[in-house]
Amino acid sequence: MDALLEKLAIRLPIIQAPMAGVSTPEMAAAVSNAGGLGSIGIGAQTAAQAHDTIAATQKLTSNPINVNVFCHQPASSDSSRESAWLAYLAPFFEKFNAQPPARLTEIYKSFLVDDDTLSVLCELRPRVVSFHFGLPEQSRIEKLQEKGIVLLATVTNLVEALEAQEVGVDAVVAQGFEAGGHRGVFDPDAIDDQMGTLALTRWLVANLDVPVISAGGIMDGAGIVACLNLGAAAAQLGTAFVACPESAADDFYRAALCSEAAMHTTMTRAISGRPARCLANVFTAIGQETVSSVIPDYPIAYDAGKALNSAAKKAGEGGYGAQWAGQGAPLSRPLPASELIALLESEMNDVLKLQSSM
């Protein structure tokens, strides 16, 4: 554990997950300034936007930050499938006196083919870069390594973890099935063994030479210590930070997270085109009624999802949003990020004291 913390240059084994669309420079900086590793997700941003986001975060903290990129295979457009999906969603748009988009587009690039974002990362040199949905080619990895950047990769099974270790990442993030947001599976159409965080953590610790970071359902200090006891070097928390005032979550999202809705999460492809865990809402119900094969590729499907959510929000309906959340959502605490880090540290210390006295 200490070796990874030293490499990351952080005091606490706490990483704030890089939730694209929710994480902000203010949140990431607050976490890093408090001793953890703050993260920002730039996977849905252009290179110019990513530059501004990273620079803004670096202005708010001199401590390390993690910048996350999406390494999904570029989408394959299928006009007939996309038209059929828009036609299927049309009645939902009509409920809000809105029209669906005339056509769907691939709304952002994969890092696999985004040379401009690679240049931004090499220029600004964040301490850490993390990969989600897969791994970039070796030449891109080597360019980041040449800049002294520490590399992390999300994995959901041992095969993915061994592949990540082979290409030279410094640690893997073991994402359990209970984690909120998008599954980090390399191939979304392959069979998913749906391993939970604790079992996956222990399996990877026993079979890898690189450190393992646990992710999924971890909401408090006791959860962090449980993962450390299984051999994890650190824990990554996402849903725990959604309710922080520094997050970009909208009022509908925050209200749902603080309601009974937090007790019900589900995995869906309907919103974005890739499996992701979300608070159960109107949109996830649509997904349950839909055969996944008719949903367009990620992130083309997300173009429709974002448009429908926008139309619904204008009419005062918040049940169509991408309200990503893990199964630990009922344990959410709406505290400023720095206060949440301090509380997590205190809880960790309480558990460790109890363990030492037993």
C-alpha positions in Angstrom: 0.0 0.0 0.0 2.7 2.5 1.0 4.6 2.0 -2.3 1.5 3.0 -4.4 0.7 6.0 -2.2 4.3 7.1 -2.6 4.1 6.7 -6.4 0.8 8.6 -6.5 2.2 11.2 -4.0 -0.8 11.1 -1.8 -1.2 10.7 2.0 -4.5 8.7 2.2 -5.5 5.5 0.3 -8.6 7.3 -1.0 -9.3 8.1 -4.7 -12.3 10.1 -5.8 -13.6 8.4 -8.9 -13.4 10.4 -12.1 -17.1 10.7 -12.8 -17.5 12.4 -16.2 -20.2 15.0 -16.1 -20.2 15.0 -12.3 -16.6 15.6 -11.2 -15.3 19.2 -11.4 -12.0 21.0 -10.9 -13.3 22.2 -7.5 -14.1 18.7 -6.3 -10.9 17.1 -7.5 -8.8 19.9 -6.0 -10.6 19.7 -2.7 -10.0 15.9 -2.5 -6.3 16.3 -3.4 -5.8 19.1 -1.0 -7.3 17.0 1.8 -4.8 14.2 1.2 -6.6 11.9 -1.3 -6.4 11.7 -5.1 -8.9 13.9 -6.8 -10.0 13.0 -10.3 -11.6 14.6 -13.3 -13.2 12.8 -16.2 -12.5 14.2 -19.6 -13.7 11.3 -21.7 -16.7 13.3 -23.0 -14.7 16.5 -23.7 -12.9 17.8 -26.7 -9.2 18.3 -26.4 -9.7 22.1 -25.9 -12.2 21.5 -23.1 -9.9 18.9 -21.5 -7.1 21.4 -21.6 -9.2 24.0 -19.8 -10.5 21.5 -17.2 -7.1 20.1 -16.3 -5.5 23.6 -16.2 -8.4 24.8 -14.0 -7.8 21.9 -11.6 -4.1 22.5 -11.5 -4.6 26.1 -10.5 -6.7 25.0 -7.5 -4.2 22.5 -6.2 -0.5 21.8 -6.4 -1.1 18.2 -5.3 -1.5 15.3 -7.7 -4.7 14.8 -9.7 -6.0 11.9 -11.8 -7.3 12.5 -15.3 -9.5 9.8 -16.8 -9.9 9.0 -20.5 -12.3 6.7 -22.3 -10.7 3.9 -24.3 -13.8 2.4 -26.0 -13.7 1.1 -29.5 -15.0 3.9 -31.8 -18.7 3.6 -32.6 -20.0 1.8 -35.6 -22.8 3.8 -37.1 -25.9 2.0 -38.2 -28.5 4.4 -39.7 -31.4 2.0 -39.7 -30.8 1.0 -36.0 -30.4 4.6 -35.0 -33.6 5.6 -36.8 -35.5 2.8 -35.2 -34.2 3.9 -31.8 -35.3 7.4 -32.4 -38.7 6.2 -33.5 -39.0 4.1 -30.4 -38.2 7.1 -28.2 -40.4 9.6 -30.1 -43.5 9.1 -27.9 -41.4 10.0 -24.8 -40.2 13.2 -26.5 -43.8 13.9 -27.4 -44.7 13.8 -23.7 -42.6 17.0 -23.3 -43.7 18.6 -26.6 -40.3 18.0 -28.0 -38.9 16.4 -31.2 -36.1 13.8 -31.1 -32.9 14.6 -33.0 -33.1 14.3 -36.7 -30.1 12.0 -36.6 -27.7 10.6 -34.0 -24.0 11.3 -34.0 -20.9 10.0 -32.1 -20.8 12.8 -29.6 -17.2 12.4 -28.5 -14.0 10.6 -29.6 -12.4 7.7 -28.0 -8.9 8.3 -26.6 -7.8 5.4 -28.9 -8.0 7.8 -31.8 -7.7 11.2 -30.1 -4.2 12.5 -30.8 -5.1 16.0 -29.6 -6.1 14.9 -26.1 -2.9 12.8 -26.0 -1.0 16.0 -26.7 -2.8 17.9 -24.0 -1.9 15.2 -21.4 1.7 15.3 -22.5 1.7 19.1 -22.2 0.0 19.5 -18.8 1.4 16.3 -17.3 -1.1 15.4 -14.6 0.4 13.1 -12.0 -2.0 10.3 -12.9 -3.9 9.3 -16.1 -6.4 6.5 -15.9 -8.0 4.4 -18.6 -11.6 3.2 -18.7 -13.3 0.8 -21.2 -9.9 -0.7 -22.3 -6.4 0.2 -23.0 -4.7 2.5 -25.7 -2.0 1.2 -28.0 1.5 0.8 -26.6 2.8 3.9 -28.3 0.3 6.1 -26.5 1.1 4.5 -23.2 4.8 5.0 -23.7 4.3 8.7 -24.6 2.6 9.2 -21.3 5.2 7.2 -19.4 7.9 9.3 -20.9 6.3 12.3 -19.2 6.5 10.6 -15.9 2.8 10.1 -15.7 1.5 7.3 -13.4 -1.0 5.0 -15.3 -4.1 3.3 -13.9 -6.6 1.1 -15.7 -10.1 -0.1 -14.7 -10.6 -3.8 -15.0 -13.5 -6.1 -14.2 -11.8 -9.5 -14.4 -8.5 -11.3 -14.3 -8.0 -11.4 -18.1 -8.4 -7.7 -18.4 -6.1 -7.1 -15.4 -3.3 -9.3 -16.8 -3.6 -7.4 -20.1 -3.3 -4.1 -18.3 -0.3 -5.3 -16.3 1.3 -6.5 -19.5 1.2 -3.1 -21.2 2.8 -1.5 -18.2 0.2 0.2 -16.0 1.2 1.1 -12.5 -1.9 -0.2 -10.8 -5.3 -1.6 -11.7 -8.7 -0.4 -10.5 -10.8 -3.5 -9.6 -14.3 -2.4 -10.5 -16.9 -4.6 -8.8 -20.4 -5.1 -10.4 -21.9 -3.0 -7.6 -20.1 0.1 -8.8 -22.0 3.1 -10.1 -21.7 4.4 -13.6 -20.3 2.7 -16.7 -18.9 -0.8 -16.4 -15.2 -0.7 -17.3 -15.5 -3.9 -19.4 -13.1 -4.0 -22.4 -15.8 -5.7 -24.5 -19.4 -4.7 -23.6 -20.7 -7.6 -25.7 -18.7 -10.3 -24.0 -20.1 -12.4 -21.1 -19.7 -10.4 -17.9 -19.0 -12.5 -14.8 -20.3 -9.7 -12.7 -17.8 -10.2 -9.9 -18.3 -8.1 -6.7 -15.7 -5.7 -5.4 -14.4 -7.9 -2.5 -14.1 -11.1 -4.5 -12.5 -9.3 -7.5 -10.1 -7.5 -5.2 -8.9 -10.6 -3.5 -8.6 -12.5 -6.8 -6.5 -9.8 -8.4 -4.3 -9.3 -5.4 -3.5 -13.0 -5.5 -2.6 -13.1 -9.2 -1.0 -9.8 -10.1 2.3 -8.1 -9.5 0.9 -4.6 -9.7 -1.1 -2.9 -6.9 -4.9 -3.2 -6.9 -7.3 -0.4 -6.1 -10.8 -1.5 -5.1 -13.9 0.2 -6.5 -17.6 -0.4 -6.2 -20.0 0.1 -3.3 -17.4 1.7 -1.0 -19.0 4.6 0.9 -17.3 4.9 4.3 -14.1 4.3 6.2 -15.1 0.8 7.2 -15.5 -0.1 3.5 -12.1 1.3 2.7 -10.4 -0.7 5.5 -12.2 -3.9 4.4 -10.7 -3.5 1.0 -7.2 -2.8 2.5 -7.5 -5.9 4.6 -8.0 -7.9 1.4 -4.7 -6.6 0.0 -5.9 -3.5 -1.9 -3.5 -0.6 -1.9 -6.3 2.0 -2.0 -10.0 2.4 -2.6 -11.8 4.4 -5.2 -15.1 6.0 -4.3 -17.5 7.6 -6.7 -21.1 7.7 -5.5 -19.9 8.9 -2.1 -18.9 12.2 -3.8 -22.0 12.8 -6.0 -23.8 14.7 -3.3 -20.9 17.0 -2.4 -21.7 20.6 -3.2 -18.6 20.8 -5.5 -20.1 18.1 -7.8 -21.9 19.0 -11.1 -24.9 16.8 -10.2 -28.2 18.6 -10.9 -31.0 19.1 -8.4 -33.0 16.1 -9.7 -30.0 13.8 -9.3 -29.2 15.1 -5.8 -32.9 14.7 -4.8 -33.1 11.2 -6.1 -29.8 10.2 -4.3 -31.3 11.5 -1.0 -34.6 9.7 -1.4 -35.8 6.1 -1.5 -34.6 5.9 -5.0 -31.1 5.4 -3.7 -32.1 1.9 -2.5 -32.8 0.8 -6.1 -30.1 0.8 -8.7 -30.0 -1.1 -12.0 -27.7 -1.8 -14.9 -28.8 -0.4 -18.2 -27.6 0.2 -21.7 -30.5 2.4 -22.7 -29.1 5.7 -21.7 -25.7 5.6 -23.3 -25.3 2.4 -25.3 -23.0 0.7 -22.8 -23.9 -1.1 -19.5 -23.9 1.3 -16.6 -25.4 1.3 -13.1 -28.0 4.0 -12.5 -30.6 4.9 -9.9 -33.8 3.3 -11.2 -35.8 5.9 -13.0 -38.1 6.3 -16.0 -35.3 5.9 -18.5 -34.0 2.7 -16.9 -37.5 1.3 -17.1 -37.5 2.0 -20.8 -34.3 0.0 -21.0 -35.8 -2.9 -19.2 -38.5 -3.1 -21.8 -36.0 -2.9 -24.7 -33.8 -5.6 -26.3 -30.3 -4.3 -26.0 -29.5 -5.3 -29.6 -31.7 -2.5 -30.9 -29.9 0.2 -28.9 -27.2 2.1 -31.0 -23.5 1.9 -30.2 -22.0 3.9 -27.4 -21.7 6.9 -27.4 -24.2 7.3 -30.3 -27.1 6.2 -28.1 -26.0 8.8 -25.6 -26.9 11.5 -28.1 -30.5 10.4 -27.8 -30.3 10.0 -24.1 -29.0 13.4 -23.5 -31.6 15.0 -25.8 -34.4 13.2 -24.0 -33.2 14.2 -20.6 -32.8 17.8 -21.7 -36.4 17.9 -23.0 -37.7 16.3 -19.8 -35.8 18.6 -17.5 -37.2 21.7 -19.3 -40.6 20.3 -18.4 -39.7 19.8 -14.8 -39.2 16.0 -15.0 -36.0 14.6 -13.7 -36.5 10.9 -14.2 -34.7 10.6 -17.6 -31.2 11.6 -16.4 -28.0 9.5 -16.2 -28.2 9.4 -12.4 -25.2 7.0 -12.1 -24.9 5.4 -8.7 -23.6 2.3 -7.0 -25.3 -0.1 -4.7 -23.9 1.8 -1.7 -26.0 4.9 -2.6 -28.2 4.8 0.5 -25.0 5.6 2.6 -24.4 8.8 0.7 -23.6 11.9 2.9 -24.0 15.4 1.4 -20.8 16.9 2.8 -18.2 19.2 1.2 -15.5 17.1 -0.3 -12.8 18.1 2.1 -15.1 17.3 5.1 -16.0 13.9 3.6 -12.3 13.1 3.2 -11.7 14.0 6.8 -14.7 11.9 7.9 -13.5 8.9 5.9 -10.1 9.2 7.5 -11.6 9.4 10.9 -13.8 6.3 10.3 -10.8 4.4 8.9 -8.8 5.2 12.0 -11.6 4.1 14.3 -11.8 0.7 12.5 -8.1 0.3 12.6 -7.9 1.1 16.3 -10.7 -1.5 16.9 -8.8 -4.1 14.9 -5.6 -3.5 16.8 -7.3 -3.9 20.2 -8.9 -7.2 19.3 
